[in-house]
Amino acid sequence: MQDQSVVARDNLAAIVIMSSAMIFVPVMDIIAKYLSSDLPPLEITLGRFLFQFLICVVLAIVTWDKRVLHSKRPGINFLRGVLLACASLAFFSSLKFMPLATAMAIFFIEPMILTLLAALILKEKFGIRRVLAILAGLVGVMMILSPSFENVGPAVFLPMVAATFFACYLLINRRYAGSDSLLTIQITTGFAGTIVLGLALIGGSFSGDADYAFLMPTPMQILLLAIIGAISFAGHAMVVIAFQKAEASLLAPLNYIEIVSAAILGLLVFGDFPDMQMWIGIAIIIASGLYIAHRERVRSKRVMPPVIT
């Protein structure tokens, strides 16, 4: 049996790492929103995956770990990259039209979408209480969507599209957990996103649509794109490390720090801040997500086999 002091120390370290990641990651979205006034969201998203991929390549060379190039499930990892690229593109596109905190709050419908997809695809069962939590979360989303739709139109649904793609990405992670190392998954994901988004940008450039055509970034914009890629890599790594040290049930509630961080950063950089109706909607979404996380913890304990010590 593991020493309780070691468990407590690991739990504390995991909480600090996870909380830091949730405070840190929205900086990436702030930079993306800032760049969206001059560069197409498609190009910004491509920059994220390209620089994430390059960082992984450099790390693989420095550590001389050839195993990162030998994925056990290259097709699954490529699919991960495509799903994450689509989620990132939809979310970065939404930032061109709405405050970061609003987009982030709508995006956090993702746990509810994941619950539904897990039931449909993985045949996981859930009861009436989780159904009610999902419905409550939808009420919270509607409270945010109604005033936002009047201001930005159909673009308000982009965070929901992002949440759906990200839920599919997490579903793949759940189904094929532990098949490859963190660096292997990151390098394959970065490569897949770069290829898919690069081809889309080439096609957009030939289409003549300025919203999808390549624009030559300035040196400062290239630096900011590189920072987005670095934050993406580091944030993902921090979350994985945190979940290796502590149970998901302990860390899941900390995800919602990201909404608060996004609201504060949005206020400081762009002067955006949610009104009272949006905060109520955000509170309902957070409460629904926390309850779903609680039910997930209960379910996992029921299906977990006994540990022989």
Helices and strands as residue ranges (DSSP letters): H 4-24, H 26-35, H 41-63, G 66-69, H 74-95, H 100-107, H 110-121, H 128-152, G 153-157, H 158-175, H 182-207, H 219-245, H 248-251, G 252-256, H 257-270, H 276-303
